[in-house]
Amino acid sequence: MNLRTPQSRRRLFRAFTLVEILVATTLGMLVLAVVAMLSLYGARSLAALVNYTDLDTKSRYALDVISREIRQAKAVIAVQTNLPVMSLTLTNTDQSAIVKLTYDSNARTLVLSKTGQPDLTALTECDNWNFSLYQEAPTVTATNIIFYPATNNAGNLDPTLCKLINMSWKCSRQILAQKVNTESVQTAQIVLRNQH
């Protein structure tokens, strides 16, 4: 004998209503949207961190190679400061080797050329590269650091007076189709040790 009434049977087979399904679906979609946004933010942050580390490593390598060549140089023999191509040309102590740094703003590269050796692309993805020439190491006073530009008495740039080169550059990459500066400006001051 079955003591259950028709009403109690309906409660046993009761399912979700349409409203309950819509509320549950909406809440599930909101949770998935939040998870997707957090994943995208995390991926972008990780890509920026990886880019920063990679570009910083490449900049340190470029600085090491370039500074070694400049320190061994005797004199600056030519400069070109007009974009799209800038260059700095040096010679070594016995005049047998010419070292040239060439920055191409269209290709975003800094290339090191040395007599008798293949060209070395020191930097890629380089947005800008600048250099300044100075006569000697800076004078440090109590309140200032004074640099003396490598200029002659008429105020014109004279590369033969150069004893110190100040260089700076900035690199960047695209992350998820947006250009992001993932490296700060790198700056170096390098003294020509063999210049008399």
N, C-alpha and C positions, 0 to 999 in steps of 0.2 A: 504494500500500500504506500502510495506516494503522498506525503503530507505537504508537499510544497504547493503553494498556490500559483496561479499564473503571474501574479505580481513578483513573487520571489524569483520565479524563473527569468523574468525580464532583467532583474538586477544581476543575475549570474552572467548573462550574455551581453551585458551593457558594454559598449565600445566608446571610443573618443568621439566627441561631437566635432562638428566642422570648426567651431570657434576655438576649441582646445587645440586642434591640429594647426590652425593658422597662427595662434599665439606661440606654440612650440616651434613652428617653422621660422617665424620671425626672430625669436630669441636665438635659435641656432644659427641663422644667417648673420646676426649681429656678432655673435661670438666668433664665427669664421672670418668675418670682415676685420675684426680686431686682431685676430691671429695673423691674417694676411698682411695687414699694415705693419705690425710689429716685425714680421719676417722681412718685409721689404726694407724697413728702416735698418734692421740689423744687417742685412746683406749690403746695403749702401754704406753703412758705417765700416763694415769689414773691408769692403773694396777700397774705401778711402784710406784706411789704415795700411792696407797692403800696398797701395800706390805710394803713399807717403814714405813707407819704408824702402820700397824699391827705388824711388826717385832720389831719396836721401843717400842710399848706397851708391847709386850711379854718380851723384854729385861729389861725394867724397872721393870716389875713384878718379873722376875727372880732375878734381882739385889736386890730388896727389901727383898725377901725371903732368899736368900743366905746370904746377909749382916747381917740380923737379927740373923741367926744361927751362923755365924762366930763371931759376936760381943759377943755372949753369951758363946762362947767356952773358955776353960781354956788353952788348949794346942793343938798343932798339934802333932799327934802321929805317923802318917805314910804318906808317899808320894810315888806316882808311876808316873814317868815322861816319860815312854816309850810308844809310840803309838803301837797299835791302841787304847789302853785303858789307860787313865791317871786318877789318883785319888788323892784326898786330904782328909785325915781322921783326925777329931778333936774330942775332948772330952770336956764335960762340967765341971763345977766346982766341982761337987760331984762325978765325974767319973761314973755316972749312965747312961748317954746317950752318944752314939757315933753318930757323924754326918759325913757322907761321901759324897763327891761330886765325881761323876764318869762321865768322858767324854768318849764316844765311837765314834771314828772318822768314823767308818764304818756306824753306825746308825745315825750319826750327831745329837746326843742327849747329854744333860747334865742332869744327874739324881741326885737328893738330897735324900739320905737315912738317916733316923733317927731312933734310937732304939725305938721300940714300935709303930711306925707309918708307914703307907703305903708309898712306894716310890713315889716321886713327880718328874715328868719330868719337870724340870725348863726351859729348852730350847730345841727346835726342830730346824731342818734346820741349825744347827750350824756347820760352816765349820772348825773353829778351836777354841780352848780354851787353854789358857796358864795361868800359875800362877808363881809367884816368892815369896820367903819367905825372910823377913827382920827382923833384931833383934829389931828394935825400929822405932818409927816415924822418918822421915827424918830430918836431920839438915839443916836449911836454912841459907845460907851465903849471902853476898851481890851479888854474881855472880852465885852461884850454889845451887842445892838441892842435898844433899848427902844421899844416902841410904846405910845401912850397911847390907850386906847379912847375912842370918842366917847360918853362917859357923863356924866350930870349929877352933882351932889353927892350925890344919893340912890343913885347906882349904876345908874340906868336908862339905856337907850340913848336918846341924844338926837341925831337925824340933823342938826339944825341946827349941831352942833359939828363935823361931819365935814369934814376937809380932805384925807384920804387914804383911798382904797378899795383893799382887798386882795381880789382875786378869784382863784378857782381852779376848774378844771373838768377832767373826765375823759371821754373819748369811747372808744367801742369798736364793733366790728363782729363779725359772725359769719363764720367761715371754715369752709367745708365743714360747716355746721350746728353748729358749736361756737362759743360766744361767747369771743372772744379779745380781750384788751386790746391793741390795736395802737397805742396812743398813751399816752405817759406823762402825768402830771398837768401841766397848764399853769397857771402862776401869774403874776399881774401885780399890781403896786402902782402905782396911778395917783393923781396929785395933782390936786385941783381947782384949777386955776390962777387962776380968776376969783373964788375965795372970799376974802373979806376977813376 
